[in-house]
């Protein structure tokens, strides 16, 4: 008889489950289950879910299994908690229902009571020994769900009713989540009250997240000083480091929590602790341009002579920030104005940094304080004077100031570059003129034998080439490889500059140390305009370099058929052999240039 009743009840209420679909956290869909027979349903769970409480009560009192499950793992007690049916829940427990049975999502009745925001149900379940610390399949506890849903009265109830709290691990730690929710803009008294209550229940404060951040770190990031101070009162160490080796003081400074940083300093925080970048709190304070904190840290014994992993000294950092007041303070405290930092910093002094950044007031101040104007920074390619740094960054105002103060324009860095070289590199003719006005030796050579004119040609600046020639540059000078200005023009393929040099009388038949001519360089580049121009000017078409190679051979070797054709038409000899006994035809054959082979073969038969 009971079986028939159950069958009829299930059949009558089968479709009514649809109205509970939205409440079912297991995402149970009746539409997906319409093909199941009624016998697959749990009639007791079903009747509770559809709030047919008379049927549910009848089934319970008739001896139906109060710990049975439906297809989603729900027990009758879970269904009662989900629907807020406290009367049924009480009856189920009287009939020995187990309070902590879980469904397929690992959720017990207490989870559903929390989700349903039913204080009465939660109190009832906890009073009946529901496991407050149970975790679902996502490693979430009932307390976690209450906090993340911002249901702090519910969270407070759970904490008050619990004797021992499992806070959770990693990103599911409920205390960490609560602290982070207490940001400086949050005015929720409920949240503050709950967090303090939770703190009062906690005895182990050794938690760290995946980045090594502890509870104090979270409070600082949230900007909640009352919670942070409470944590300190609980014994949380202010000098513990995260996995970047940054202490609470460093974190506070990084997070712009300056008032709390001062509080930590006054409370005795280690002011010389270094993070993994060797950055100290004092360095951070300087980078944040907080002079009052800088003064406070120094007064508490902050080390003035540390350098970070990039080699920056405190003075260099202050100069980079352009903070004159902190620079003044550091110099008053005895720091060396000419400290070159380290190799990683490229050996820059405060003056070099200020010049590079275009901070004229700071440059002027440092010079007035006796900074050496002509020190050379770093090593190798990175060594420069303050003047060179200013020029390289096009800081014309700083360049003028340094020149007025007597900066030496004739110095070379360890790369062999001078202030003039960097001026040419920028393409700024005004800088070039400034240096020339200071009697820069216009025909001077660096260690490679290169003159300013050669560098101007390398960088392709026609206006600067014209300026240098007008100011007296010797166009015939050669570098250490025997290359003159004309050869560089061909090497770079700059036809306009070559024409200018030619008009000024450059030797178009000049050769370098390997006997390569201008025509050879132009042919090797495939530069038709320059090749035509040189031929028109009557250069030697058949000049051989020291390996016996002619312009025609270079063109044939590279596959420049237009150049080969032009040279042949103008009388280049295809029958010349080089030192390896190869002619132009063999170079073309070697590389498979069939059209060039045909041209050379046809010409050779004439």
C-alpha positions in Angstrom: 0.0 0.0 0.0 2.8 2.4 0.9 4.6 1.6 -2.4 1.4 2.5 -4.4 1.1 5.7 -2.4 4.7 6.7 -3.2 4.2 6.0 -6.9 1.1 8.1 -7.1 2.7 10.9 -5.1 5.8 11.0 -7.3 3.8 10.9 -10.5 1.6 13.7 -9.2 4.4 16.0 -8.3 7.0 15.0 -10.9 6.9 18.2 -12.9 6.7 20.4 -9.9 10.4 20.0 -9.3 11.0 22.6 -12.0 10.2 25.4 -9.7 13.1 24.4 -7.4 15.7 24.2 -10.2 16.9 27.7 -9.4 17.4 26.9 -5.8 19.3 23.7 -6.4 23.0 24.4 -6.0 23.8 21.0 -7.6 22.4 22.4 -10.9 19.9 19.6 -11.0 17.7 19.9 -14.0 14.4 18.2 -14.3 14.5 18.6 -18.0 17.5 16.4 -18.2 15.8 13.7 -16.1 12.3 13.4 -17.7 13.1 10.0 -19.1 13.7 8.6 -15.6 11.0 6.5 -14.0 9.3 7.7 -10.8 10.9 4.7 -9.0 14.3 6.4 -9.4 13.2 9.3 -7.3 13.6 9.5 -3.5 10.0 10.2 -2.5 10.9 11.7 0.9 13.6 14.1 -0.5 11.2 14.9 -3.3 8.3 15.8 -1.1 10.5 18.0 1.0 11.9 19.8 -2.0 8.5 20.6 -3.4 7.3 21.6 0.2 4.7 18.9 0.4 5.4 18.7 4.1 2.3 16.6 5.0 3.5 13.8 2.7 7.1 14.2 4.0 5.8 13.9 7.6 3.7 10.9 6.7 6.7 9.2 5.1 9.0 9.9 8.1 6.5 8.7 10.6 5.8 5.6 8.4 9.4 4.6 8.8 10.9 5.7 5.5 14.7 5.8 5.6 15.6 9.2 6.9 19.2 8.9 5.7 18.4 7.8 2.1 19.6 9.8 -0.9 18.2 10.9 -4.2 20.1 10.7 -7.4 22.1 13.9 -6.6 23.1 12.6 -3.2 20.7 14.8 -1.3 19.4 13.4 2.0 16.0 14.4 3.5 17.8 16.6 6.0 19.7 18.4 3.2 16.4 19.0 1.5 14.9 20.4 4.7 17.9 22.7 5.1 17.7 23.8 1.5 14.0 24.7 1.7 14.1 26.1 5.3 11.8 23.4 6.6 12.8 23.5 10.3 9.9 21.5 11.5 10.8 18.6 9.1 14.5 18.9 10.1 13.6 18.5 13.8 11.4 15.5 13.0 14.2 13.9 10.9 16.7 14.3 13.7 14.3 12.8 16.2 14.2 9.8 13.8 18.0 9.6 13.9 18.8 11.4 10.7 22.6 11.9 10.4 23.4 15.6 10.4 26.7 15.6 8.4 25.8 13.4 5.4 26.8 15.1 2.2 25.6 15.2 -1.4 27.6 14.7 -4.5 29.0 18.2 -4.2 30.3 17.4 -0.7 27.8 19.7 0.9 25.9 18.8 4.1 22.7 20.3 5.5 24.6 23.1 7.2 26.0 24.4 3.8 22.4 24.7 2.5 21.2 26.4 5.6 24.0 29.0 5.2 23.2 29.5 1.5 19.5 29.8 2.4 20.4 32.5 5.0 18.4 30.7 7.7 19.7 31.6 11.1 17.3 29.3 12.8 18.3 26.3 10.8 22.0 27.0 11.2 21.6 27.3 15.0 19.5 24.2 15.1 22.1 22.1 13.1 25.0 23.4 15.1 23.2 22.6 18.3 22.9 19.1 16.9 26.6 18.8 16.4 26.8 19.7 12.7 30.4 19.8 11.6 31.2 23.5 11.2 34.5 22.7 9.6 33.3 20.3 6.9 34.6 21.2 3.4 32.7 20.7 0.1 34.3 19.4 -3.1 35.7 22.9 -3.8 37.4 22.9 -0.4 34.9 25.5 0.9 33.5 25.5 4.4 30.1 27.0 5.5 32.0 29.9 7.0 33.8 30.5 3.7 30.4 30.7 1.8 29.0 33.1 4.4 32.0 35.4 4.1 32.3 35.4 0.4 28.6 36.1 0.1 29.1 39.1 2.4 26.7 37.5 4.9 28.6 38.7 8.0 25.7 38.2 10.5 25.6 34.6 9.4 29.4 34.3 9.5 29.3 35.8 13.0 26.7 33.3 14.1 28.8 30.4 12.8 31.9 31.6 14.7 30.0 32.2 17.9 28.5 28.7 17.8 31.8 27.0 17.0 34.3 25.9 19.5 37.1 25.2 17.0 37.5 26.9 13.6 39.4 25.4 10.6 40.4 28.6 8.8 41.2 26.8 5.6 44.3 27.0 3.4 45.7 29.1 0.6 43.1 31.3 -1.2 40.3 29.7 0.9 41.6 30.9 4.3 38.6 32.6 5.8 40.5 35.0 8.1 42.6 36.2 5.2 39.5 36.7 3.1 37.8 38.7 5.8 40.8 40.9 6.4 41.2 41.6 2.7 37.5 42.6 2.6 38.2 45.2 5.2 39.7 47.7 2.8 40.1 51.3 3.8 36.9 52.4 2.0 34.7 49.8 3.6 32.5 51.3 6.3 30.7 48.0 7.1 30.5 47.8 10.9 29.2 44.2 10.5 32.4 43.2 8.7 34.7 44.9 11.2 32.8 43.3 14.1 32.9 39.9 12.5 36.7 40.1 11.7 37.5 41.1 15.2 35.4 38.3 16.6 37.1 35.8 14.3 40.5 37.1 15.4 39.5 36.6 19.0 38.9 32.9 18.2 42.2 32.3 16.4 45.4 31.2 18.2 47.6 30.2 15.3 48.7 33.2 13.1 51.3 31.4 11.1 49.3 31.3 7.8 50.9 32.4 4.6 49.4 32.4 1.1 51.1 31.3 -2.1 53.1 34.5 -2.2 54.2 34.3 1.4 51.8 37.0 2.6 50.7 36.7 6.2 47.6 38.1 8.0 49.4 41.4 8.8 50.4 41.7 5.1 46.7 41.3 4.2 45.7 44.0 6.7 48.3 46.4 5.3 47.2 45.7 1.7 43.6 46.4 2.7 44.6 49.6 4.4 42.9 48.6 7.7 45.1 49.8 10.5 42.7 48.8 13.3 42.9 45.1 12.2 46.7 45.4 11.6 47.2 46.8 15.1 45.1 44.1 16.5 47.2 41.5 14.8 50.4 43.0 16.2 48.8 42.8 19.7 48.1 39.2 19.0 51.8 38.7 18.5 52.1 38.6 14.7 55.7 39.6 13.9 56.1 42.9 11.9 59.4 41.7 10.6 58.3 38.4 8.9 59.0 38.4 5.2 56.9 37.3 2.3 58.4 35.2 -0.5 59.9 38.3 -2.1 61.7 38.8 1.3 59.7 42.0 1.9 58.7 42.8 5.4 55.5 44.5 6.7 57.3 47.8 6.6 58.3 47.4 3.0 54.8 46.2 2.0 53.3 49.2 3.8 55.6 51.6 1.9 54.9 49.8 -1.4 51.2 50.0 -0.8 51.3 53.8 -0.1 50.2 53.1 3.5 52.5 55.7 4.9 50.9 56.4 8.2 51.0 52.7 9.1 54.6 52.6 7.9 55.4 55.3 10.4 53.6 53.4 13.1 55.7 50.3 12.3 58.9 52.2 12.4 58.0 53.7 15.8 57.1 50.3 17.0 60.6 49.1 16.2 60.3 47.5 12.8 63.6 46.5 11.2 64.4 49.5 9.0 67.3 47.8 7.2 65.6 44.6 6.1 66.3 43.8 2.4 64.0 42.2 -0.1 65.2 39.9 -2.9 66.2 43.0 -5.0 68.3 44.2 -2.1 65.8 47.0 -1.7 65.4 48.4 1.8 62.5 50.4 3.3 64.7 53.5 3.0 65.0 53.0 -0.7 61.3 52.5 -1.1 60.6 55.7 0.9 63.0 57.7 -1.3 61.3 56.2 -4.5 58.0 57.3 -3.0 59.4 60.8 -2.3 58.4 60.6 1.3 61.0 62.8 3.0 59.4 62.6 6.4 59.6 58.8 6.4 63.2 59.0 5.0 64.1 61.2 8.0 62.4 58.9 10.4 64.1 55.8 9.0 67.5 57.5 9.1 66.9 58.6 12.7 66.1 54.9 13.5 69.4 53.7 12.1 68.7 53.3 8.4 71.8 52.3 6.4 72.8 55.1 4.1 75.4 53.1 2.1 73.4 50.1 0.8 72.8 49.5 -2.9 70.1 47.5 -4.6 70.6 44.8 -7.2 70.8 47.4 -9.9 73.6 49.1 -8.1 71.6 52.2 -7.2 72.7 54.1 -4.1 70.3 56.1 -2.0 71.7 59.3 -3.6 71.2 57.8 -7.1 67.7 56.8 -6.3 66.8 60.3 -5.0 68.4 61.9 -8.1 66.4 59.6 -10.4 63.2 60.6 -8.6 64.3 64.3 -9.1 63.7 65.0 -5.4 66.0 67.8 -4.5 64.9 67.9 -0.9 65.9 64.3 -0.3 69.2 64.8 -2.2 69.9 67.7 0.1 69.1 65.6 3.1 71.3 62.7 2.1 74.3 65.0 1.4 73.7 66.6 4.8 74.0 63.1 6.2 77.4 62.6 4.6 76.8 60.7 1.5 79.4 61.0 -1.3 78.2 63.3 -4.0 80.4 61.5 -6.6 79.5 57.9 -5.6 79.6 56.0 -8.9 77.2 53.3 -7.7 78.0 49.9 -9.2 78.7 48.4 -12.6 75.1 47.3 -12.9 74.0 50.9 -12.5 76.5 51.7 -15.3 78.5 53.6 -12.8 76.3 56.7 -12.8 76.8 59.6 -10.3 73.9 61.7 -9.1 75.0 64.4 -11.5 75.0 62.0 -14.4 71.5 60.8 -13.6 70.2 64.4 -13.2 71.8 65.4 -16.5 70.4 62.3 -18.3 66.9 63.1 -16.9 67.1 66.8 -17.8 66.6 68.0 -14.2 68.3 71.4 -14.5 67.7 72.6 -11.0 69.2 69.4 -9.6 72.2 69.6 -12.0 72.8 73.2 -10.9 72.5 72.2 -7.2 74.9 69.3 -7.5 77.4 71.4 -9.4 77.1 74.1 -6.7 77.8 71.4 -4.1 81.0 70.4 -5.8 80.0 67.4 -7.9 82.8 66.5 -10.3 81.7 67.5 -13.8 84.0 65.3 -15.9 83.8 61.9 -14.2 83.3 59.0 -16.6 80.7 56.3 -15.6 80.7 52.6 -15.8 82.6 50.4 -18.1 82.9 49.5 -21.8 79.9 50.7 -23.9 78.2 52.3 -21.0 80.8 54.7 -19.8 79.9 58.4 -20.3 80.3 61.8 -18.7 77.4 63.9 -17.5 77.8 66.0 -20.7 77.5 62.8 -22.8 74.4 61.7 -20.9 72.7 65.1 -21.4 73.6 65.1 -25.2 72.5 61.5 -25.7 69.0 62.4 -24.3 68.9 65.7 -26.2 68.8 67.8 -23.0 70.0 71.0 -24.6 69.4 73.2 -21.6 71.6 70.9 -19.5 74.3 70.7 -22.2 74.5 74.5 -22.2 74.7 74.6 -18.4 77.5 72.0 -18.2 79.4 73.7 -20.9 79.1 77.0 -19.0 80.5 75.2 -15.9 83.5 74.0 -17.9 82.6 70.5 -19.0 85.5 69.0 -21.1 84.2 68.5 -24.6 87.4 66.5 -25.6 86.9 63.4 -23.4 86.1 60.0 -24.9 84.2 57.2 -23.2 85.4 53.7 -23.1 83.6 52.9 -26.3 85.7 55.6 -28.0 82.8 58.0 -28.3 83.1 61.7 -27.5 80.5 64.3 -26.7 80.6 65.2 -30.4 79.9 61.6 -31.4 76.8 61.5 -29.3 75.7 64.9 -30.7 76.0 63.5 -34.2 74.2 60.3 -33.2 71.2 62.4 -32.1 71.0 64.1 -35.4 70.7 67.4 -33.7 72.9 70.0 -35.5 72.3 72.5 -32.7 74.2 70.3 -30.3 77.0 69.9 -32.9 77.2 73.7 -33.2 77.3 74.1 -29.4 80.3 71.8 -29.1 82.1 73.5 -32.1 81.5 76.8 -30.4 83.6 75.4 -27.5 86.6 74.8 -29.7 86.0 71.1 -30.2 88.8 69.8 -32.5 86.8 69.1 -35.6 89.3 66.7 -37.2 90.1 64.8 -34.0 90.1 61.0 -34.3 89.1 58.4 -31.7 90.8 55.1 -31.1 89.3 53.7 -34.2 90.6 56.6 -36.3 87.2 57.9 -37.0 86.5 61.7 -37.3 83.3 63.5 -36.5 82.7 63.7 -40.3 83.0 59.9 -40.7 80.5 59.4 -37.8 78.1 61.9 -39.4 78.2 59.9 -42.6 77.7 56.7 -40.7 74.5 58.1 -39.1 73.4 59.5 -42.5 72.9 63.1 -41.5 73.4 65.3 -44.6 72.8 68.5 -42.7 75.5 67.7 -40.1 77.9 66.5 -42.8 77.4 69.9 -44.6 77.9 71.7 -41.2 81.1 69.9 -40.4 82.5 70.5 -43.9 81.6 74.2 -43.7 83.4 74.4 -40.4 86.5 72.9 -41.8 86.3 69.1 -41.6 89.1 67.4 -43.6 87.2 65.1 -46.1 90.4 63.2 -47.0 91.2 61.8 -43.5 91.0 58.0 -43.1 90.2 55.8 -40.2 92.4 52.9 -38.9 91.1 50.7 -41.8 92.1 53.2 -44.4 88.5 54.2 -45.1 87.8 57.8 -45.9 84.6 59.8 -45.9 83.8 58.8 -49.5 84.2 55.1 -48.8 81.8 55.4 -45.8 79.2 57.1 -48.0 79.4 54.2 -50.5 79.4 51.7 -47.6 76.2 53.2 -46.2 74.7 53.8 -49.7 74.2 57.5 -49.1 74.2 59.0 -52.6 73.5 62.6 -51.5 76.4 62.6 -49.1 78.7 61.1 -51.8 77.7 63.8 -54.3 78.4 66.5 -51.7 81.9 65.0 -50.9 82.6 64.7 -54.6 81.7 68.4 -55.1 84.1 69.2 -52.3 86.9 67.2 -54.0 87.0 63.8 -52.4 89.2 61.2 -54.2 86.7 58.9 -55.9 89.5 56.4 -56.7 90.5 56.2 -53.0 91.0 52.7 -51.6 91.0 51.3 -48.1 93.5 49.0 -46.3 92.2 46.0 -48.3 92.5 48.0 -51.6 88.7 48.1 -51.9 87.5 51.1 -53.9 84.3 53.2 -53.8 83.1 51.3 -56.8 83.7 48.0 -55.2 81.7 49.0 -52.1 78.8 50.4 -54.2 78.8 47.3 -56.5 78.8 45.0 -53.5 75.7 46.8 -52.2 74.0 46.7 -55.6 73.6 50.5 -55.4 72.9 51.4 -59.0 72.7 55.2 -58.5 76.2 55.4 -56.9 77.7 52.9 -59.4 76.4 55.0 -62.3 77.7 58.2 -60.7 81.1 56.8 -60.1 81.3 55.5 -63.7 80.3 58.9 -64.9 83.1 60.4 -62.8 85.6 58.1 -64.6 86.7 55.8 -61.8 88.8 52.7 -62.5 86.3 50.0 -63.4 88.8 47.1 -63.1 90.6 48.0 -59.9 91.2 44.8 -57.9 91.3 44.6 -54.1 94.1 42.7 -52.3 92.4 39.4 -53.1 92.2 40.3 -56.8 88.5 40.8 -56.8 86.9 43.5 -59.0 83.7 45.4 -58.8 82.2 43.1 -61.5 83.1 40.0 -59.5 81.4 41.4 -56.4 78.3 42.2 -58.3 78.2 38.8 -60.0 78.8 37.1 -56.7 75.8 38.8 -55.1 73.5 38.4 -58.1 73.1 42.1 -58.9 72.3 41.6 -62.6 71.6 45.3 -63.3 75.0 46.3 -61.8 76.7 43.5 -63.8 75.0 44.7 -67.0 75.9 48.4 -66.3 79.6 47.5 -65.6 79.9 45.4 -68.7 78.3 48.1 -70.9 80.7 50.6 -69.5 83.7 48.5 -70.3 84.5 46.4 -67.2 86.7 43.4 -68.1 85.0 40.0 -67.5 88.2 38.1 -68.2 90.1 39.3 -65.1 90.9 36.5 -62.6 91.4 37.0 -58.9 94.0 35.5 -56.6 92.0 32.3 -56.4 92.0 32.1 -60.2 88.2 32.8 -60.4 86.6 35.3 -62.8 83.2 37.0 -62.6 81.6 34.1 -64.7 82.7 31.5 -62.2 81.2 33.5 -59.3 77.8 33.7 -61.1 78.0 30.0 -62.0 78.8 29.0 -58.4 75.7 30.8 -57.1 73.4 29.7 -60.0 72.7 33.2 -61.4 71.8 32.1 -64.9 71.0 35.5 -66.4 74.3 36.8 -65.2 76.1 33.7 -66.6 74.5 34.4 -70.0 75.5 38.1 -69.9 79.1 37.2 -69.0 79.3 34.4 -71.5 77.9 36.6 -74.4 80.3 39.4 -73.5 83.2 37.1 -73.2 82.7 35.8 -76.8 83.0 39.3 -78.3 
